[in-house]
Amino acid sequence: MAILRQNKQKTKRPRVVVVGAGSAGAVIAARLSQNQDVDVLLLESGPEIAVALEASGTRSANFVEALEVENRNLRIPVRRAASQDISEYVRGTGTGGSSSVNAMVGMWGMASDYDRWERDLGCDGWSWRDVAPVFANLPIPLRTTLSSEWGNVDRALVDAATELGFERRDDLSTAPLAGHGVGAVSLTINDGRRASVNAVYLEPARSRFNLEIRGNSAVDRLNMSGNDVVGVRLADGSDIDADAVVVCAGAIATPQILLRTNIQRSGIGQGVKDHPAVAFTLALKEPSEARYAISALLRTTSTTTSEYAENDSAQQGDIHLLPLNHTTAHDNMHGAMFAAVMRVYSTGSITDTKIDLNLLSDERDMCAMTEATSMLATMIESRSFTGIAASVGVGPTTDNMQEWLSGNVGSYSHIGCSSKMGAVTDEDAVVDTSGKVIGYNHVWVCDASIFPDLPTGNTHLPVVMMAERISQRISESLKTN
């Protein structure tokens, strides 16, 4: 190993520093390190943990257990809506990032999401025809849950929805044209364990001589020479030189790093979006024996916002009703039902010291959320739910619906769009369609921050898809420099 390191220094291999080992950074570091002519240093603000040493909670196929692993969860203060106080926002930390603690629901989003990225948002080369093959070939396994594995709340949702005329579908995770249906979801699970990017991408790469993974190494800012990025400064004040830097610190930390660096792009920290959601808690009559916390989903399309839609496809699948079979790892007598809006118009902001999501500030989101919540309230009153639940947590009345939503709305924790991708002529775009920061050299960004708009689905797999494509662009750039 020492000889290889000495030879590497003599040949002056280019060094790429990747900031953040989450859903994007782990992918990019693994892919770039496949080139033996490049040294890759992956910096992670949390602990570096090999899969064999993971806590049982982060290995579990039941995500509520992962949320109780203290050193793998950040709790960041945010304001979700203007009328709310500051509250905690959970993000994953350590190798694997949020893929080590998320709900493991693997979704591609709708084809119309990506066609809109290209058609309306200046992201040439990011249409559905461009990204579909990447989704189809991701190495992350997707396991569709079996009805025999469902819990009380899963079955109640599917039964209630089919009684209301919804089609039974078990391909909602990977059906890009199916805006309506109820059925099984697909989870990022392999052999009964969570398939995080730490397990799928980093574990096979750890033995490579040209990849170093360094934990507990938070990056404060990028080091600059004019418009050239020449390295990074860590939070402890030390500097690391680099020939190229890829910032993958997540939709909150990435814009904060760029702001502290004084990168001059007006869109940094602006246009922030998240999927708004509300939850009704269910006191169950019988213990939930579900194998997974989430196994099913209802996806449908709102009607109240149709007047705002540019075309019918713009609104397809914009409402989710999601069951939670148990709310904590140690309580199987409470479940929940979520209503969420997946096509978002409200935007918030991120600075170095403050995060405002500004949920439901746009009338279109409030209309869709009102419809979704009313649908959920009606569903819970059905025989399927009254048969399993002794009581339901207090919710809104028809008279105070919007006031209640403003005070109680939460989110799916799908924050993104805080340093968006777009055309180089777009003053609000931070990166171009290859992920390169516009106007600067040797620096790329890849994580949920560069979404030009949120996909109408869970964001983990779309981030992995972007990382696969952007790692190729970075590799090509390194070859030509």
C-alpha positions as CSV (number, residue, x, y, z in Angstrom):
1,M,0.0,0.0,0.0
2,A,2.8,2.4,0.9
3,I,4.5,1.7,-2.5
4,L,1.3,2.5,-4.3
5,R,0.9,5.7,-2.4
6,Q,4.4,6.8,-3.3
7,N,3.9,6.0,-7.0
8,K,0.7,7.9,-7.0
9,Q,2.4,11.0,-5.6
10,K,5.2,10.8,-8.2
11,T,2.8,10.7,-11.1
12,K,0.8,13.6,-9.6
13,R,-2.6,12.1,-9.9
14,P,-5.3,14.7,-9.9
15,R,-7.1,14.9,-6.5
16,V,-10.9,15.2,-6.4
17,V,-12.4,16.1,-3.1
18,V,-16.1,15.1,-2.7
19,V,-17.9,16.9,0.1
20,G,-20.6,14.7,1.8
21,A,-21.1,11.0,1.7
22,G,-24.8,10.8,1.2
23,S,-27.1,9.8,-1.6
24,A,-25.0,11.8,-4.2
25,G,-21.5,12.0,-2.7
26,A,-21.2,8.2,-2.1
27,V,-22.2,7.6,-5.7
28,I,-19.8,10.1,-7.1
29,A,-16.9,9.1,-5.0
30,A,-17.4,5.4,-5.9
31,R,-17.7,6.1,-9.6
32,L,-14.8,8.5,-9.8
33,S,-12.5,6.1,-7.9
34,Q,-13.1,3.5,-10.6
35,N,-10.5,5.6,-12.6
36,Q,-7.1,4.6,-11.1
37,D,-5.6,7.7,-12.5
38,V,-7.5,9.9,-10.1
39,D,-7.3,10.2,-6.3
40,V,-10.6,10.7,-4.5
41,L,-11.0,12.0,-1.0
42,L,-14.5,11.7,0.4
43,L,-15.1,14.0,3.3
44,E,-18.1,13.4,5.6
45,S,-19.2,15.6,8.4
46,G,-20.5,12.7,10.4
47,P,-18.9,9.4,11.3
48,E,-17.3,7.1,8.8
49,I,-18.8,3.6,9.4
50,A,-18.3,0.5,7.4
51,V,-21.4,-1.5,6.8
52,A,-20.3,-4.4,9.0
53,L,-20.0,-1.9,12.0
54,E,-23.4,-0.2,11.4
55,A,-25.8,-0.1,14.3
56,S,-28.7,-2.6,14.1
57,G,-31.1,0.4,13.6
58,T,-29.5,1.5,10.4
59,R,-29.3,-2.0,9.1
60,S,-32.9,-2.7,9.9
61,A,-35.6,-2.8,7.2
62,N,-37.8,-0.9,9.5
63,F,-36.9,2.7,9.2
64,V,-38.3,3.9,12.5
65,E,-35.4,2.1,14.2
66,A,-32.9,4.1,12.2
67,L,-34.4,7.3,13.5
68,E,-33.4,6.3,17.0
69,V,-29.7,5.9,16.2
70,E,-28.3,9.1,17.7
71,N,-25.0,9.6,15.8
72,R,-26.8,9.0,12.5
73,N,-29.4,11.7,12.8
74,L,-29.0,15.5,12.6
75,R,-31.9,17.6,14.0
76,I,-31.7,21.0,12.2
77,P,-33.8,24.0,13.4
78,V,-36.1,25.1,10.6
79,R,-39.3,27.1,10.3
80,R,-41.8,25.1,8.2
81,A,-44.5,27.7,7.8
82,A,-44.7,31.4,8.5
83,S,-47.2,30.9,11.4
84,Q,-45.1,28.2,13.1
85,D,-42.3,28.3,15.6
86,I,-38.9,26.8,14.9
87,S,-38.9,23.0,14.9
88,E,-36.5,20.1,14.2
89,Y,-35.8,18.8,10.7
90,V,-34.2,15.4,10.6
91,R,-31.4,14.7,8.2
92,G,-29.0,11.7,8.1
93,T,-25.4,12.0,8.9
94,G,-22.4,9.7,8.5
95,T,-21.5,7.6,5.5
96,G,-24.7,7.0,3.6
97,G,-26.3,10.3,4.7
98,S,-30.0,10.3,4.7
99,S,-30.1,7.0,2.8
100,S,-29.1,5.4,6.1
101,V,-32.2,6.7,8.0
102,N,-34.8,7.5,5.3
103,A,-38.1,5.6,4.9
104,M,-36.6,3.5,2.1
105,V,-39.5,4.1,-0.3
106,G,-37.8,4.0,-3.7
107,M,-39.6,6.1,-6.4
108,W,-38.6,7.4,-9.8
109,G,-41.1,10.2,-10.0
110,M,-43.4,10.8,-13.0
111,A,-42.1,11.0,-16.6
112,S,-43.7,14.5,-16.8
113,D,-41.4,15.7,-14.0
114,Y,-38.3,15.3,-16.1
115,D,-39.9,16.3,-19.4
116,R,-40.7,19.5,-17.6
117,W,-37.1,19.9,-16.4
118,E,-36.0,20.0,-20.0
119,R,-39.0,21.7,-21.7
120,D,-39.6,24.5,-19.1
121,L,-36.7,24.7,-16.8
122,G,-33.7,24.9,-19.1
123,C,-32.3,21.5,-18.3
124,D,-31.4,20.1,-21.7
125,G,-30.6,16.4,-21.6
126,W,-32.7,15.7,-18.5
127,S,-35.9,14.6,-20.1
128,W,-37.6,11.3,-19.2
129,R,-36.0,9.6,-22.3
130,D,-32.6,10.6,-20.9
131,V,-33.0,9.6,-17.3
132,A,-35.3,6.5,-17.6
133,P,-32.4,4.1,-18.6
134,V,-30.4,5.3,-15.7
135,F,-33.2,4.6,-13.2
136,A,-33.7,1.2,-14.8
137,N,-30.1,0.3,-14.3
138,L,-29.4,1.6,-10.8
139,P,-27.7,-1.0,-8.6
140,I,-29.9,-0.2,-5.6
141,P,-32.3,-3.1,-5.2
142,L,-36.1,-2.4,-5.0
143,R,-38.2,-4.9,-3.2
144,T,-42.0,-4.6,-3.7
145,T,-43.8,-5.4,-0.5
146,L,-46.1,-8.4,-0.4
147,S,-49.7,-8.0,0.9
148,S,-48.9,-10.8,3.4
149,E,-46.3,-8.4,4.9
150,W,-48.7,-5.5,5.3
151,G,-49.7,-4.1,8.6
152,N,-53.1,-3.0,9.9
153,V,-52.8,0.5,8.5
154,D,-51.6,-0.6,5.1
155,R,-54.6,-2.9,4.6
156,A,-57.0,-0.3,5.8
157,L,-55.8,2.2,3.3
158,V,-55.9,-0.3,0.4
159,D,-59.3,-1.6,1.3
160,A,-60.8,1.9,1.8
161,A,-59.3,3.1,-1.5
162,T,-60.5,0.2,-3.6
163,E,-64.0,0.6,-2.2
164,L,-63.8,4.2,-3.4
165,G,-62.9,3.0,-6.9
166,F,-59.1,3.4,-6.9
167,E,-57.3,0.9,-9.1
168,R,-55.1,-1.6,-7.3
169,R,-51.5,-1.2,-8.5
170,D,-48.3,-2.6,-7.2
171,D,-45.9,-0.7,-9.4
172,L,-46.4,2.8,-8.1
173,S,-42.7,3.3,-7.3
174,T,-41.6,2.7,-10.9
175,A,-44.7,3.6,-13.0
176,P,-43.9,7.0,-14.5
177,L,-47.2,7.3,-16.2
178,A,-49.6,6.1,-13.5
179,G,-51.0,9.1,-11.8
180,H,-53.7,7.1,-9.9
181,G,-53.7,3.9,-7.9
182,V,-53.3,2.2,-4.6
183,G,-51.1,-0.7,-3.6
184,A,-47.6,-1.8,-2.6
185,V,-44.5,0.4,-2.6
186,S,-41.0,-0.7,-3.4
187,L,-38.4,-0.4,-0.7
188,T,-34.6,-0.1,-1.0
189,I,-34.0,-3.4,0.8
190,N,-31.6,-6.3,0.1
191,D,-31.8,-9.6,2.0
192,G,-34.0,-8.1,4.7
193,R,-31.6,-5.1,5.3
194,R,-31.5,-1.5,4.3
195,A,-29.7,-0.9,1.0
196,S,-28.1,2.5,1.7
197,V,-25.6,4.1,-0.7
198,N,-23.0,3.2,2.0
199,A,-23.8,-0.5,1.4
200,V,-24.4,-0.4,-2.3
201,Y,-21.7,2.1,-3.5
202,L,-19.1,2.7,-0.9
203,E,-18.7,-0.8,0.5
204,P,-17.4,-2.3,-2.8
205,A,-15.1,0.7,-3.2
206,R,-13.5,0.9,0.2
207,S,-10.6,-1.3,-0.7
208,R,-9.5,0.9,-3.7
209,F,-6.1,2.4,-3.1
210,N,-7.2,5.7,-4.7
211,L,-10.2,6.3,-2.5
212,E,-10.0,7.7,1.0
213,I,-13.1,8.2,3.2
214,R,-12.6,10.6,6.1
215,G,-15.3,11.0,8.7
216,N,-15.9,13.8,11.2
217,S,-14.6,16.3,8.6
218,A,-17.2,19.0,8.1
219,V,-16.3,21.5,5.3
220,D,-16.8,25.1,6.1
221,R,-16.1,26.7,2.7
222,L,-14.3,26.3,-0.6
223,N,-10.8,27.8,-1.1
224,M,-10.6,30.0,-4.1
225,S,-7.9,31.5,-6.4
226,G,-9.9,34.0,-8.4
227,N,-12.7,32.0,-10.0
228,D,-10.8,28.7,-9.6
229,V,-11.6,26.4,-6.7
230,V,-8.4,25.0,-5.3
231,G,-9.5,23.1,-2.3
232,V,-11.6,23.2,0.9
233,R,-11.4,24.6,4.4
234,L,-12.6,22.3,7.1
235,A,-14.6,23.5,10.1
236,D,-11.5,23.0,12.3
237,G,-9.6,25.6,10.2
238,S,-7.4,23.2,8.3
239,D,-7.1,23.3,4.5
240,I,-7.1,20.5,1.9
241,D,-5.9,21.2,-1.6
242,A,-7.7,19.7,-4.6
243,D,-7.7,19.8,-8.4
244,A,-11.5,19.5,-8.4
245,V,-14.2,19.7,-5.7
246,V,-17.7,18.2,-5.9
247,V,-20.1,19.6,-3.2
248,C,-22.7,16.9,-2.2
249,A,-23.4,18.2,1.3
250,G,-27.2,18.1,0.9
251,A,-29.9,20.7,0.1
252,I,-29.3,22.5,3.4
253,A,-25.5,22.4,3.9
254,T,-24.5,22.8,0.2
255,P,-26.0,26.3,-0.2
256,Q,-24.6,27.3,3.2
257,I,-21.1,26.2,2.0
258,L,-21.5,28.1,-1.2
259,L,-22.7,31.2,0.6
260,R,-19.8,31.2,3.1
261,T,-17.4,30.8,0.1
262,N,-19.0,34.0,-1.4
263,I,-19.9,32.2,-4.7
264,Q,-21.7,34.9,-6.7
265,R,-24.8,33.3,-7.9
266,S,-28.1,34.9,-6.9
267,G,-30.0,31.6,-6.7
268,I,-28.0,30.1,-3.9
269,G,-30.3,29.4,-1.0
270,Q,-33.3,30.6,-2.9
271,G,-36.3,28.7,-4.4
272,V,-36.2,26.1,-1.7
273,K,-39.0,23.5,-1.9
274,D,-40.3,20.6,0.2
275,H,-43.3,18.3,-0.1
276,P,-45.8,19.5,2.5
277,A,-47.5,16.8,4.6
278,V,-49.9,16.4,7.5
279,A,-50.4,13.3,9.7
280,F,-53.3,11.9,11.7
281,T,-52.3,9.6,14.5
282,L,-54.2,6.3,14.9
283,A,-54.7,4.6,18.3
284,L,-54.9,1.0,17.1
285,K,-57.2,-1.6,18.5
286,E,-54.8,-4.4,18.0
287,P,-50.9,-4.3,17.9
288,S,-49.4,-3.7,14.6
289,E,-47.4,-6.8,13.5
290,A,-46.2,-5.2,10.2
291,R,-42.8,-6.2,8.9
292,Y,-42.2,-2.7,7.5
293,A,-43.3,0.7,8.8
294,I,-44.5,1.6,5.3
295,S,-45.6,-0.9,2.7
296,A,-48.4,0.8,0.7
297,L,-49.4,4.1,-1.0
298,L,-52.3,5.8,-2.6
299,R,-51.4,8.2,-5.4
300,T,-53.9,10.4,-7.1
301,T,-54.3,13.7,-8.8
302,S,-55.8,16.8,-7.3
303,T,-58.8,18.5,-8.8
304,T,-58.9,21.9,-7.0
305,T,-55.6,23.0,-8.6
306,S,-56.5,22.0,-12.2
307,E,-57.2,25.6,-13.1
308,Y,-53.5,26.4,-12.4
309,A,-52.0,23.6,-14.4
310,E,-50.3,24.4,-17.7
311,N,-51.3,20.9,-19.0
312,D,-52.9,17.8,-17.5
313,S,-49.6,16.0,-17.0
314,A,-48.4,18.9,-14.8
315,Q,-50.7,17.7,-12.0
316,Q,-50.5,13.9,-12.4
317,G,-49.9,12.1,-9.1
318,D,-49.6,15.2,-7.0
319,I,-51.4,13.8,-3.9
320,H,-50.1,11.0,-1.8
321,L,-51.9,9.2,1.1
322,L,-49.3,7.2,3.0
323,P,-49.8,4.7,5.9
324,L,-47.4,4.3,8.8
325,N,-47.9,1.0,10.6
326,H,-46.1,2.2,13.8
327,T,-44.7,5.5,14.8
328,T,-41.7,4.4,16.9
329,A,-39.6,1.3,17.2
330,H,-41.1,0.4,20.6
331,D,-44.8,1.3,20.1
332,N,-46.9,-1.0,18.0
333,M,-50.2,0.4,19.3
334,H,-50.1,3.6,17.3
335,G,-50.0,4.2,13.6
336,A,-50.6,7.2,11.4
337,M,-51.9,8.3,8.0
338,F,-50.1,11.0,6.0
339,A,-51.5,13.3,3.3
340,A,-48.9,15.0,1.2
341,V,-48.7,17.3,-1.9
342,M,-46.0,16.3,-4.4
343,R,-46.2,19.1,-6.9
344,V,-45.0,22.3,-5.0
345,Y,-45.2,26.0,-5.9
346,S,-44.3,27.6,-2.5
347,T,-40.6,28.5,-2.1
348,G,-38.5,29.2,0.9
349,S,-34.9,30.2,1.6
350,I,-31.7,29.1,3.3
351,T,-29.0,31.4,4.7
352,D,-26.0,30.5,6.8
353,T,-28.1,31.0,10.0
354,K,-31.8,30.5,9.0
355,I,-34.0,28.0,7.1
356,D,-37.5,29.0,6.2
357,L,-39.4,26.4,4.1
358,N,-42.5,28.7,3.7
359,L,-44.8,25.8,3.2
360,L,-48.3,26.4,1.8
361,S,-47.5,30.1,1.1
362,D,-48.7,29.7,-2.5
363,E,-52.4,29.4,-2.9
364,R,-52.1,26.4,-5.3
365,D,-50.3,24.4,-2.6
366,M,-52.9,25.3,0.0
367,C,-55.7,24.3,-2.3
368,A,-54.1,20.9,-3.1
369,M,-53.2,20.3,0.6
370,T,-56.8,21.1,1.6
371,E,-58.1,18.6,-0.9
372,A,-55.6,16.0,0.2
373,T,-56.4,16.5,3.9
374,S,-60.2,16.3,3.2
375,M,-59.6,13.1,1.3
376,L,-57.7,11.6,4.2
377,A,-60.3,12.7,6.7
378,T,-63.0,11.0,4.7
379,M,-60.9,7.9,4.2
380,I,-60.3,7.5,8.0
381,E,-64.0,7.6,8.6
382,S,-64.5,4.5,6.5
383,R,-65.3,1.1,8.0
384,S,-61.7,-0.1,7.1
385,F,-60.2,2.4,9.4
386,T,-62.8,2.4,12.2
387,G,-62.3,-1.3,12.3
388,I,-58.6,-0.9,13.3
389,A,-58.5,2.4,15.1
390,A,-60.0,3.1,18.5
391,S,-59.5,6.9,18.0
392,V,-57.8,9.4,15.6
393,G,-55.7,12.3,16.7
394,V,-57.3,15.7,16.6
395,G,-57.5,17.1,13.1
396,P,-59.1,20.1,11.3
397,T,-62.8,20.9,10.8
398,T,-64.2,22.1,7.6
399,D,-64.5,25.6,9.0
400,N,-60.9,26.0,10.1
401,M,-59.1,23.7,7.6
402,Q,-56.7,26.3,6.1
403,E,-55.9,27.8,9.5
404,W,-55.3,24.4,10.9
405,L,-53.0,23.5,8.0
406,S,-50.9,26.6,8.4
407,G,-50.3,25.8,12.0
408,N,-49.8,22.0,11.7
409,V,-48.3,21.3,8.2
410,G,-45.1,19.4,8.3
411,S,-43.1,17.9,5.4
412,Y,-41.9,14.7,3.8
413,S,-38.3,15.8,4.5
414,H,-37.6,16.1,0.8
415,I,-36.0,19.4,0.8
416,G,-34.4,20.5,-2.5
417,C,-34.0,23.1,-5.2
418,S,-31.8,25.4,-3.1
419,S,-29.0,25.7,-5.7
420,K,-30.9,24.8,-8.8
421,M,-29.6,23.4,-12.1
422,G,-30.5,25.4,-15.3
423,A,-29.3,27.0,-18.4
424,V,-26.1,29.1,-18.1
425,T,-28.2,32.1,-19.3
426,D,-30.6,31.7,-16.3
427,E,-29.5,34.2,-13.7
428,D,-31.2,32.2,-10.9
429,A,-29.4,28.9,-11.9
430,V,-26.4,28.0,-9.8
431,V,-25.1,25.0,-11.8
432,D,-25.3,24.1,-15.5
433,T,-26.7,20.8,-16.8
434,S,-23.5,19.0,-16.0
435,G,-23.6,20.1,-12.4
436,K,-20.7,22.6,-12.8
437,V,-21.1,25.8,-10.9
438,I,-21.7,28.6,-13.5
439,G,-18.9,31.0,-13.8
440,Y,-16.4,29.0,-11.7
441,N,-13.8,26.4,-12.5
442,H,-13.1,23.0,-11.0
443,V,-16.2,22.8,-8.9
444,W,-19.4,20.9,-9.3
445,V,-22.5,20.4,-7.1
446,C,-24.7,17.3,-7.0
447,D,-27.4,16.6,-4.5
448,A,-31.1,17.5,-4.0
449,S,-30.1,21.2,-3.9
450,I,-29.7,21.2,-7.7
451,F,-33.2,19.9,-8.5
452,P,-34.7,22.5,-10.9
453,D,-38.0,21.4,-9.3
454,L,-39.0,18.6,-7.0
455,P,-40.0,15.3,-8.6
456,T,-43.5,14.0,-7.6
457,G,-42.1,11.2,-5.5
458,N,-39.5,10.4,-2.9
459,T,-36.2,12.1,-3.7
460,H,-33.6,9.5,-2.8
461,L,-33.5,7.6,-6.1
462,P,-33.7,10.8,-8.3
463,V,-30.6,12.1,-6.4
464,V,-28.8,8.8,-7.1
465,M,-29.8,9.0,-10.7
466,M,-28.4,12.5,-11.0
467,A,-25.2,11.5,-9.3
468,E,-24.7,8.6,-11.8
469,R,-25.0,11.0,-14.7
470,I,-23.0,13.9,-13.2
471,S,-20.2,11.6,-12.2
472,Q,-19.8,10.7,-15.9
473,R,-19.7,14.4,-16.8
474,I,-17.0,15.1,-14.2
475,S,-15.0,12.1,-15.4
476,E,-15.1,13.4,-19.0
477,S,-14.0,16.9,-17.8
478,L,-11.1,15.4,-15.8
479,K,-9.9,13.6,-19.0
480,T,-9.8,16.8,-21.0
481,N,-8.0,18.9,-18.4
